Amino acid sequence: MAHEDDALEHERASWKPSPGLAVAVTDPVQNPGLPPHRTRMTDQDPAAMKRAVRTVYTLFYVSVAASIWAIAAYMLFPIESGRIIDIRHNNLFIGLGIALALLAIGIGAIHWSKAIMSDKEFIEPRHATRGRDVTRAAAIQVFDEANEESGFGRRTVIRNSMIAALVASVAPGIVLFRGLAPFDSPEHPDAGNPVALLSHTMWKEGSRLAHDPTGEPIRAADLTLGSAVHVIPQELAELSHHDGYLEEKAKAIVLLMRLLPDQLIESEERKDWSYNGIVAYSKVCTHVGCPVALYEQQTHHLLCPCHQSQFDVTDEAKVIFGPAARALPQLPITVDDEGYLIATSDFNEPVGPSFWERH
């Protein structure tokens, strides 16, 4: 059983060079060995070791303070005003706080490893992925020795300050992500309510369907069989970008198509939602909100280019393929006295991606 004491004995055969894979030479390169060990000042002087320890945990506490400052800067320099100077101050002071927090952690960790942890050099021979039980037990012993040499378990001040710095460094990111979420205000009481925001668009009874982006109204007689037209409410063309043009367009954009009336499969409640084979559906995919703008004239299928969801225009735009969870919302339409296509109401359900709050 003497071979049990040699953890690498079962691998030594693989170390012998194969005639087909290696060439034995008479003057191989000699192993230069490790350079002479240089004793550090912290190994010789206990006072130097104490100073190094204080430096490391001070850097970690500086990181904690910088993370707290980044959070405070987020509150002290708000960007809700929209002014460039406010946005600049917000980015500057938050960025400085996060940068100092991460820099202090990095410098502290490097100084810990250079001045405090054990710096004894050793050689670890390569071995197979799965070692013997003796080898695995030796690996556990290595971890125990590493813990002892690094002082991670023994130097509680350094360890706790490092953990505090790492935890605090995540806090500014969490706070910044919170700022991405919409919130209610007196001017926008439903800003944080996706159900309310997506349940109503600019479409209303009497709104004329107009070409995107010109705003030119569309006559039913001008639509040819098999055509597909990108449509917006006529009122949207008169809205400026400062008044929310893009936000309203993202919800109200519609794709208008003309088919033969007998090709449409319509439920009883939707019999009057189309006009002479002309149907209008939201252009916003119900998967993640991509524009559904690819129309197959022969199959009457609408395709989303992002994730390949497909909708059947003849059957109330129901999903026939892909990850979309529900049909495209349909806009009820008719014509006015002048023959222009108009909406009879807003969408009867929220537009855009499906979400858990939708009801």
N, C-alpha and C positions, 0 to 999 in steps of 0.2 A: 504493500500500500504506500510505498514511498513516493510513487508518482502523484499521489493526491496532494503533496506539498508543493508541487510545481504547477501553478495555474496555467502556464503557457505550454506545458509539455505536449499537449495534444495538437498544438499548432506549429510546432517547430519544423515538422516535415514540410509545411507549405512555405517555409522560409528558404528552402534550398532552391537555387536557381535551376530552371528547366533548360535543357540544351536547346530547345526550340524557341525559348523566349528571352534568354539572357546569354551574355558572353562573359566568361570568366577571364579576367586580365591578371597579369603578374604584378602590376603596380597599381592597385586600386587606390582611390583617394582616401587618405587617412582622416579619421574623425578628429577634428580639432579640439573637441571637448568644449566644456563651458568656460567662459571667461572667468577670471578670478573674481570672487565675491567681494563687493565693496560695502563696507559697513556704513549705514546711514547715521546721520547725526541723532535722529530720534532713537536709534538702537543704543547709542552710547550715552546720551544725556536724558535722564527722566524728565527734566524740565522742558526740553525740546519736544518730548513726546506729549506732555500736557498742553503745550502751546499748539501743537498740531491738532490735538483733539478739540481744543477750543475753537480753532480756526474752522474745522470741518462743521461742527454743529452750529457755529455762528453763520456760516454760509447757508446752511439748511434753513435756519430761522429767517435769514434775509430773504430766502426764496418764499417762505410763508408770507412775510410782510409784503413782498412784491405782488403775490397773488391776490392778497386782500386789497392792495392798492388798485389792481386792475379792475376788481369788482366795484370798488368805490368810484373809480374814474368813469365806469359805465353809467353810474347814477349821477355823478357830479357834472358830467359833460354830455347831456342828452342831445340827440340828433333829431328830435321830433320837429324842430323848427324848420328843418330842411336847408338851413343856411350852410354855405360851404365852410365858413370858419368854424361852425359848431361841429360839423362832420370831421373837419381836420383835427380839431382838438380831441374829439372822441377817439379817433383812430390813433393819434399820437400817444396819448397817455395810457390807453389800454394796451397798445403795442409795447410801450416801454415797460409796463408792469409785467406782461407775459414774458417778454424777452429776458428781463432781469431774473424772473422766477426760474426759468429754464436754465439760464446761464449759471446761476448760483448752484443749482442742483448738479450741473455738469462739473463745475470747478470743484465743488465739495466732494463729489464721488471720486474724481481723479486724485485730489489731494489725499483722500482717505487711503486709496490704493497705493499711492506712491510713498507716503510718509508713515502710515500706521499699520497697514496690513503686512503680514510676513512677506519678505521678498526673496525667500530661498528658492533657487533654481532647482528644477528636477526634471528628469526625463521619464516620459510615460510611453512605454512601447505599445505599438499597435497590436490589436488583437481582434478576434472575431466579434461579430455583433452580439451573439449570445454566449456569455462566458459561463464557467462552472459556478456552482453555488459558492465555492471559495472566493472566486473573483467578484461575484455580486456582493458578498459580505464585505470584501475589501473596498468596494466602491462606497458602501455605506460608511465605512470607517473613514474614507477620504473626505466625505461630506462633513463628518464630525470634526475631522482635523481642520478642514477649511473654516468651519465655523469658529473653532478655537483660535486659529491663527488670525482670522480677520477681525475677531472681537465682536462679530455681529450680535451674538447672544450675550456677550459679557459687557460690552460698552453700550449700556442702555440709553445714555444721553444721545449719542450719535445715531443709534438705530431709531429711536423715537422721533428725533428731529428730522431724519431723512424721510420716515414714513409720513410725518406731518407735512413736509414739503411736497412730497409726491401727491398726497391727497389734495392739498391746497392748490397745486398747479392745475388740477382738473376743474376747479370751481369757476375760474373765469370763462372757460369754454361753455360750461353749463349755463352761466348767466347770459353769455352772448347768444346762445341758441334760443334762450327764452325771448330775447329781443326780436327774433325772426317771426314769432307767432303774432298774429293780429290781435288787437285789443280794442275793446269798445271805448267810445268817446262821445261827448255830447253831439258832435258834428256827425259821427258815424256810429250810431248806437248798436248796429248789427255787425260791426267789423270782425268780431270774434265768433260769430255764429255762422258756420258754413251752410247750415240748412236754410237760414234766411237769405244769405247772400246768393246762393245758387237756385233758390226757388223763384226768384223774380228777375226778369231781364227788362230791356227797354221795349219789348214787344207789348202792345196793348191793342185793344179793339180799335180798328180803323187805321192802324199803322201800315203804310204802304211798303211793299217789298221793293227794295232798291238794289241796283248793282253795287258790288263791292269793288273798288272804294269810291266810285264816282258819286253814288247817291242818286243815280237816275232811276226813276220808278219803272216798273216792269209791267207791260201789258200781257195779259194771258194769251192774246192772239199772236204775240211776237215769239212765243216759245214753240220751238219745233219739236217734233216727236223724237225722243231719245236724247234731248239736250240736258245739260246739267249746268246750273248757274250758281255762282257764289253770291249770297244775298245778305244784306244788313237792313235794319230799319232805316227808313228815309231820314228820321230825326237824328240818327247817329252820325250821318255825314256832316251835320252842322255843329257837332260837338267838338270842342277843342281838346287837345291833349292835356291841357292843365285841368280840364273839367272831368277827366276820367275816360277819354275816348278809348284807350286800349283796354281798360278794365271792362267797360261795357261791351266792347266788340268781342272780347274773349268769351262772353256769355251768350251774346245774341247772334253770333254768326250762324248762318243757315245755308244748307245746300238744297237747291230747288231743282226738281226733275219732272219731266213729262213722259208719261207712259200711256198706253191705250187704257181707257177706263176699265175694260173687262179683264185686264191683267192684275188689277189691284184686289187683294184679299183684305177686306175691311170688316172690322167688327161693327156691331150695331151702333155703339156709342161714337164711332169714328166715321160714320157714313158721310157726314157733312164736313169733315176736316180737310177733304181734298176738293179740287175743282176741275172737272173734266179731265181726269187723269193726271193732274198736276199735284204733286205732294212736296212738302217742305219738312226737312228733318234737321235737327241740330247737327252742326258740323263737328262738335266736340265729342271725341270718343269717350264712351262710358267706362273705359279701362283706366287710363291715366291722363286723359285729356288731350291727346294728340289730335291734329286736324284730320278728319276723315274726308279726304278729297279725291280719292281714286274711284271713279265710277266705271263699271263695266257695263257698257250699253246693251250687250247681247244677253248677259245673264241677269242684269238689273241688280248687281251686287255692289255695295259700297265697301271699300277696303281701307283699313287703317295702315299706313306705311310703317308705323313704329313696331307694332307687335302682331301684325297680320290678323287682327280681328276682322271678320266679315259680317255684313248686315244685308238682309234681303229687303230691298226697297218695296217689292211687291207685297210683302207680308208684314207691314207696319215696322220695317227696319229691325226685325228680330235678329238676334245673334245666331249665325249658322256655323261659325268657326272662330277659334281664338279665345283669348282670356277675358274679353269683355263680359261683364256680369249681367247686363240688361240691354234692352233695345235702345236705339237712339230716340230721344224725346221728339215727338211730332208737333209741329206748329200748325194749329188750325188756320186755314186760309179760305178766302172766297174772293170775289171781285166787287169793286164799287161801281157806281153809276157810269163812270168813264171807262170801265173795262180794265182798270189797274188792279193788280193783285194786292190784297190787303189781309192783315191778320184779324181773326175774329176774337182773339184773346192772347194772353201770354201762354207759355208752355204750361201744361197741366202737371208737371213734375220737375224736380230739380235737374238742371243740365250738368254736364261734365262727369267726372269720374264718380264711380260709386264709392260711398264711404259709410263708416259704421253708424254715423249719426243720422243717415238718411232714413226718413220714414214717410 
